[in-house]
Amino acid sequence: MTERMTPVPAELGPQVITFGCRLNHAESDVMLAHAKAAGLNNAIVVNTCAVTAEAQRQAKQAIRRVRRENPDSLIVVTGCGVQVAPDGFVDMPEIDRLLGNQEKLDPQFWVPQMSDRVVISDIQTVREVAPHLVSAFQGQIRAFVQIQNGCDHACTFCIIPQGRGPNRSVPMGELVRVTSALLAGGTREVVLTGVDLTAYGEDLPGNPTLGRMLRRLLNHVPSLTRLRLSSLDPAELDDDFFEVIQDPRILPHFHISLQAADDLILRRMRRRHLRHHLISFCDRLRALRPDAVLGADVIAGFPTETDAFFEQTRSFLEDYRIPFLHVFPFSPRPGTPAARMPQVPGPVIKERAAVLRALGDRLKEEMFRGLVGTTQPVLLENPRFGHTETFVPVFFDSPCPQEAVGQVIQVPIAGVKEGVRGVFSGGVS
C-alpha cells in the first residue's frame, strides 16, 4: 500500500498523507490547495484507502502516529476508508474532522470555522465529478488529471464502488481546458486517472469512448507531448483505443487491471475478461507498440485459488514479461461476496504474494539491465531523479543542472539501482 506525505514543511502550510491509488494522489493535491486557500496551515490530512483491510489498518496507525507527533495540529481524515467504514474512524479521539469522498473536494468543508466534526454524504447519489481545481496542480512537472470517478461494476472482492459511487465522467471540453491550463502553467507530463478509466464516457451524451476522448485531447492540445494512462480494464478497450495509442505522444507504459489469469478465478471474481482476453490485449498492444512495457494489479490467494489456478496467473505474468506488478494479498472485506467464499489459508496467501513480488523484481531487473549501455530520454523531475518513457525510475549519481529540471534530457544508463528500485546514471549526455 502506497503512503505518501506531500512534501510541505509544517511551518509553511498543511500536509497530506496519501494511501492508495493514483486518483487518491490527484485528489490529495486538490485538498492541499483547499486547505492552503482556507488558511489551515497547521492541518494534517490523511487520505485513506479501502481496497484492503490492511489499508484501513495502516491508515489508523498513521493517524495515531501523526497525533503523537503533532499534538496541536488539526487532523482531517477522509478518503475511501472513511466513506466505506466511517464507524471505524468516528470513535478515534485523534481525529478532528471526518469528510466523505464528495465533501473532501468541496472548498466549503475546509474552512477553519466548520462546526460539524463528521460530514459524509451518500456517495451513491452523486452524478457529477467534482470541478477540477487547476491551480492545485500548476507548476508540477507531472500532473494527474481525473477524467472519471466511480464504478458501475460488481467485482466480488471489491468495495470501492461503495466508496466512490457510480461511474461519472468529465466532459471532453473540460478535459481539454484543464490540460491546456496545466501545460501553460509548466506541466510537462499529464497522467489521466480515474477509478474505472476505461468506462469513460458511458454516462455522457453520445457515449464517447476513452479512445475517442484521447484522440480529441491530442488534437485539441498540440502542446501535449507526454500523456500517460493509469490502470486499464482490458474488457472495455475498443478499436478506437488501439488506433489512438499508436500516437507516440501516449507514453509506452500501460498498466492493466489483471487481478488473475485463470478463467475460473476470474469468473468467481466476476471480472469481465478471461485469460484469452488478456492474451489478445497483450498481443495486440505489443504489435502496435513494440516499445510498450506493461504493469498489472494482481490478487494473490483469492478464495478457492488452488496451486494450479495460481500457477495460471504466475505463468501468464512470466510468459508476457509484465515487470511492474502491484501485488495485493487477498484480504476479505465485510459486505463483499468474496468474504463469504472458502478462504485460502493466510500463510499460503503470504507465500503466493511473495512469489509474485519476486517474479516482478526479477522481470524488472532483466528489463533494467537491458537498458544499461543505452541512452534514454528522461523527464527530469528534480536534479537527481526522473523517469523514462516506460516509467523506469532513473537516479543520478551527481545532480543535473537546476535549469534542466522539467526538461526531457538524453541520459546514458550506467547500471541497475540496488534493490531493483530503478536504474542510475553518472551524468547527462
C-alpha positions in Angstrom: 0.0 0.0 0.0 1.4 3.4 -1.0 1.8 6.1 1.6 2.9 9.5 0.5 3.4 12.6 2.6 3.0 15.7 0.4 6.4 17.5 1.0 5.2 20.7 2.6 7.1 21.7 5.8 4.7 22.1 8.7 5.7 25.7 9.3 4.8 26.6 5.7 1.4 25.1 5.4 -0.8 22.0 5.5 0.4 18.5 4.8 -1.3 15.4 3.3 -0.6 11.8 3.9 -2.0 9.7 1.0 -2.7 6.0 0.8 -3.8 4.1 -2.2 -4.3 4.8 -5.9 -3.2 7.5 -8.3 -6.7 9.1 -8.1 -6.2 9.4 -4.4 -2.9 11.2 -5.0 -4.5 13.5 -7.5 -7.3 14.4 -5.1 -4.7 15.0 -2.3 -3.3 17.8 -4.4 -6.8 19.3 -4.7 -7.3 19.0 -0.9 -3.9 20.5 -0.2 -4.9 23.6 -2.3 -8.3 23.9 -0.5 -6.5 23.7 2.9 -4.0 26.3 1.9 -6.7 28.7 0.5 -8.6 28.3 3.7 -5.6 29.1 5.9 -5.5 25.7 7.6 -1.7 26.0 7.9 -1.5 23.7 10.8 -3.6 20.9 9.3 -2.6 17.3 8.5 -4.9 15.5 6.2 -4.9 11.7 6.0 -6.4 10.5 2.7 -7.4 6.8 3.3 -7.8 3.8 1.0 -10.3 0.9 1.4 -9.0 -1.6 -1.1 -7.9 -4.0 1.6 -8.4 -4.4 5.4 -4.7 -3.8 5.7 -5.1 -0.4 4.1 -7.6 0.5 6.8 -5.2 -0.7 9.5 -2.3 1.2 8.1 -4.3 4.4 7.9 -5.4 4.2 11.5 -1.8 3.5 12.5 -0.7 6.6 10.6 -3.4 8.7 12.3 -2.3 7.7 15.8 1.4 8.4 14.9 0.5 11.8 13.4 -1.4 12.8 16.5 1.5 11.7 18.8 4.0 13.7 16.7 1.7 16.7 16.2 -0.4 17.2 19.3 -1.6 20.7 18.3 -2.4 20.1 14.6 -5.8 19.9 13.1 -6.2 16.3 11.8 -8.6 15.8 8.9 -9.3 12.2 7.8 -11.1 11.4 4.5 -11.0 9.1 1.5 -12.5 5.7 0.7 -11.7 4.2 4.1 -13.9 6.8 5.7 -16.6 6.7 3.1 -16.9 2.9 3.3 -16.5 2.3 7.1 -17.0 5.6 8.9 -17.7 3.9 12.2 -14.1 2.7 12.4 -12.9 6.3 12.5 -15.7 8.2 14.3 -14.5 6.9 17.7 -10.9 7.8 17.2 -10.1 10.7 19.5 -7.1 11.7 17.4 -9.3 12.9 14.6 -10.7 16.5 14.5 -12.7 16.3 11.2 -14.0 13.5 9.0 -15.0 14.2 5.4 -16.6 11.9 2.8 -15.2 11.5 -0.7 -17.6 14.0 -2.1 -17.0 16.6 0.7 -13.2 16.4 0.5 -13.1 18.1 -2.9 -15.5 20.9 -1.9 -13.8 24.0 -0.5 -16.7 24.8 1.8 -15.7 21.9 4.0 -12.1 23.2 4.5 -13.0 26.5 6.3 -11.4 26.8 9.8 -14.7 27.6 11.5 -16.6 24.5 10.4 -18.5 23.1 13.4 -19.5 19.7 12.2 -16.9 17.0 13.0 -18.3 14.4 10.6 -19.7 15.2 7.1 -20.2 12.1 5.0 -22.9 12.1 2.3 -24.4 9.2 0.4 -21.9 8.8 -2.5 -24.4 6.7 -4.5 -26.5 9.8 -5.1 -23.6 11.8 -6.7 -23.9 12.1 -10.5 -21.1 14.6 -11.4 -17.4 14.7 -10.9 -16.2 17.5 -8.6 -14.9 20.5 -10.5 -11.2 20.4 -11.2 -9.0 22.8 -9.3 -6.4 23.5 -11.9 -4.4 25.8 -9.5 -3.8 22.8 -7.3 -1.6 21.2 -10.0 0.0 24.1 -11.8 3.8 24.1 -11.6 4.1 20.3 -11.2 6.2 18.6 -13.8 3.9 15.6 -13.8 0.2 16.3 -13.1 -2.7 14.0 -12.6 -6.0 14.8 -14.4 -9.1 13.0 -13.2 -11.2 12.0 -16.2 -13.9 10.0 -14.3 -14.9 8.7 -10.9 -16.9 5.8 -9.5 -17.6 2.3 -10.8 -20.7 0.5 -12.0 -19.3 -3.0 -11.8 -19.6 -5.5 -9.1 -16.4 -7.5 -8.7 -16.9 -9.9 -5.8 -13.7 -8.8 -3.9 -14.2 -5.0 -4.3 -15.7 -2.5 -2.0 -14.6 0.5 -4.0 -17.9 1.2 -5.7 -19.3 1.8 -2.2 -16.6 4.4 -1.6 -16.6 6.1 -5.0 -20.2 5.8 -6.1 -21.5 5.3 -9.7 -19.4 5.9 -12.9 -19.4 9.6 -13.9 -17.1 11.2 -16.5 -15.7 14.7 -17.0 -16.9 16.2 -20.3 -14.3 16.2 -23.1 -14.3 20.0 -23.4 -13.4 20.4 -19.7 -10.5 17.9 -20.1 -9.2 20.0 -22.9 -9.5 23.2 -20.9 -7.8 21.6 -17.8 -5.0 20.1 -19.7 -4.3 23.3 -21.6 -4.1 25.2 -18.4 -1.7 22.7 -16.8 0.7 22.9 -19.7 0.5 26.7 -19.7 1.4 26.5 -16.0 4.6 24.5 -16.6 3.4 20.8 -16.6 5.4 18.6 -19.0 3.6 15.3 -18.5 -0.1 14.6 -17.9 -1.4 11.4 -16.3 -5.1 10.6 -16.9 -6.6 8.9 -13.9 -9.9 7.6 -12.5 -11.5 4.7 -10.7 -12.5 2.9 -13.9 -10.7 4.7 -16.6 -11.9 2.6 -19.5 -15.6 3.2 -18.6 -15.0 6.9 -19.6 -17.9 8.4 -21.5 -20.6 5.8 -20.8 -22.6 8.4 -18.9 -22.0 11.4 -21.3 -24.2 12.4 -24.3 -23.2 10.4 -27.3 -21.3 7.9 -25.2 -17.8 8.9 -26.2 -15.2 6.2 -25.6 -11.8 6.5 -24.0 -10.2 6.2 -27.4 -12.4 9.0 -28.9 -11.6 11.2 -25.9 -7.9 10.6 -26.2 -7.9 11.5 -29.9 -9.8 14.7 -29.2 -7.5 15.7 -26.4 -4.4 15.1 -28.5 -5.9 17.0 -31.5 -7.0 20.0 -29.4 -3.9 20.3 -27.2 -1.0 20.0 -29.6 1.4 21.1 -26.9 0.6 17.9 -25.0 3.7 15.8 -25.9 3.7 13.3 -22.9 0.5 11.6 -22.0 0.3 8.7 -19.6 -2.7 6.4 -18.8 -3.4 4.9 -15.4 -5.0 1.4 -14.9 -6.9 0.0 -17.9 -9.6 -2.7 -17.9 -8.8 -5.0 -20.9 -12.5 -5.8 -21.2 -13.5 -2.3 -22.2 -11.0 -1.3 -24.8 -12.2 -0.9 -28.4 -10.7 -0.3 -31.9 -10.6 3.5 -31.2 -8.3 2.9 -28.3 -5.9 0.7 -30.2 -5.8 3.2 -33.0 -5.0 6.2 -30.9 -2.3 4.5 -28.7 -0.1 4.3 -31.8 0.4 8.1 -31.3 3.9 8.4 -29.8 2.7 11.2 -27.5 1.0 8.4 -25.5 3.8 7.1 -23.5 4.5 3.3 -23.8 3.8 2.2 -20.2 0.4 0.5 -19.8 -1.0 -0.8 -16.5 -3.8 -3.3 -16.7 -6.3 -4.3 -14.1 -5.5 -8.0 -14.5 -6.2 -9.5 -11.0 -5.8 -13.1 -12.1 -5.2 -15.1 -15.3 -7.2 -18.3 -14.5 -10.7 -18.4 -16.0 -12.4 -20.0 -13.0 -10.9 -17.5 -10.6 -11.8 -14.6 -12.9 -15.4 -15.8 -13.1 -15.5 -16.0 -9.3 -14.1 -12.5 -9.1 -16.9 -11.5 -11.5 -14.4 -9.9 -13.8 -15.5 -9.2 -17.4 -12.3 -10.6 -19.0 -11.0 -14.1 -19.3 -7.4 -15.4 -20.0 -7.9 -15.2 -23.7 -8.9 -11.6 -23.5 -5.6 -10.8 -21.6 -3.7 -12.7 -24.3 -5.4 -10.8 -27.1 -4.9 -7.5 -25.4 -1.2 -8.0 -24.8 -0.5 -9.4 -28.3 -2.4 -6.5 -30.0 -0.8 -3.9 -27.8 2.7 -5.1 -28.5 2.1 -5.5 -32.2 1.0 -1.8 -32.3 3.5 -0.5 -29.7 6.6 -2.7 -29.7 8.2 -0.3 -27.2 5.4 -1.0 -24.6 6.2 -2.1 -21.1 3.3 -3.5 -19.0 2.3 -3.3 -15.4 -0.6 -5.1 -13.7 -2.7 -5.3 -10.5 -2.7 -8.9 -9.2 -4.5 -10.5 -6.3 -2.7 -13.4 -4.6 -4.8 -16.0 -2.7 -8.3 -15.2 -3.9 -10.8 -17.6 -2.3 -10.8 -21.1 -3.8 -7.5 -20.4 -5.6 -5.6 -23.7 -5.8 -1.9 -24.2 -6.6 -2.9 -24.9 -10.2 -5.0 -21.8 -10.5 -2.2 -19.7 -9.0 0.2 -21.1 -11.5 -2.0 -20.0 -14.3 -1.6 -16.4 -13.1 2.1 -16.7 -12.3 2.9 -18.3 -15.7 0.9 -15.6 -17.6 2.9 -12.8 -15.9 6.2 -14.5 -16.7 5.3 -15.5 -20.3 4.1 -12.0 -21.1 7.0 -10.3 -19.3 5.0 -8.0 -17.1 7.5 -6.4 -14.7 5.6 -3.7 -12.9 3.4 -5.7 -10.6 1.2 -4.3 -7.9 0.6 -7.4 -5.8 -2.3 -7.5 -3.3 -2.5 -10.4 -0.9 -6.3 -11.2 -0.7 -7.9 -9.6 2.3 -11.7 -10.3 2.8 -13.8 -7.1 3.0 -17.0 -7.5 5.0 -20.0 -6.9 2.8 -18.4 -8.4 -0.4 -19.3 -11.8 -1.9 -15.7 -12.9 -1.8 -15.6 -12.6 2.0 -18.2 -15.4 2.2 -16.3 -17.8 -0.1 -14.0 -20.5 1.1 -10.8 -18.7 2.1 -7.2 -19.6 1.3 -5.1 -20.0 4.4 -3.2 -16.9 5.4 0.3 -18.4 5.2 -0.5 -19.6 1.7 -1.7 -16.2 0.6 1.5 -14.6 2.0 3.7 -17.2 0.2 2.0 -16.6 -3.1 2.2 -12.9 -2.8 6.0 -13.2 -2.1 6.3 -15.4 -5.2 4.7 -12.8 -7.4 6.7 -10.0 -6.0 9.9 -11.9 -6.5 8.8 -12.6 -10.1 8.1 -8.9 -10.6 11.6 -8.0 -9.2 13.3 -10.5 -11.5 11.4 -9.2 -14.6 12.2 -5.6 -13.6 15.9 -6.4 -13.1 16.0 -8.1 -16.5 14.3 -5.2 -18.2 16.5 -2.6 -16.3 19.7 -4.5 -17.3 18.6 -4.3 -20.9 18.8 -0.6 -20.6 22.4 -0.5 -19.4 24.7 1.0 -22.0 21.8 2.7 -23.8 20.8 6.4 -23.8 17.2 7.1 -22.8 15.0 10.2 -23.0 14.2 11.1 -19.3 11.9 13.7 -17.9 13.9 15.2 -15.1 11.7 15.8 -12.1 14.4 17.0 -9.7 18.2 17.4 -10.2 18.8 13.8 -9.2 15.7 11.9 -10.4 13.5 11.3 -13.4 11.5 8.7 -15.4 12.0 7.2 -18.8 9.1 7.0 -21.2 8.4 3.4 -20.0 8.3 4.8 -16.4 11.6 3.3 -15.3 12.9 5.4 -12.4 16.3 7.0 -13.1 18.7 8.1 -10.3 21.7 10.3 -10.9 25.0 9.9 -9.1 25.6 13.6 -9.3 23.0 16.4 -9.6 22.0 17.7 -13.0 21.8 21.4 -13.5 18.8 23.0 -11.9 17.8 24.6 -15.2 17.4 21.1 -16.7 14.6 20.2 -14.2 11.3 19.8 -16.1 13.1 19.1 -19.4 13.4 15.9 -21.3 17.1 15.1 -21.5 19.2 12.3 -23.0 20.6 10.1 -20.3 23.2 7.3 -20.5 22.2 4.4 -18.3 25.1 3.0 -16.3 23.6 0.3 -14.1 20.7 -1.0 -12.0 19.8 0.7 -8.7 20.3 -1.5 -5.7 17.0 -3.2 -4.7 15.7 -3.1 -8.2 14.5 0.5 -7.5 15.3 1.7 -11.0 18.5 2.5 -13.0 21.2 5.0 -12.4 23.3 7.3 -14.5 26.6 9.0 -13.9 25.6 12.1 -15.8 23.8 13.6 -18.8 24.9 13.4 -22.4 
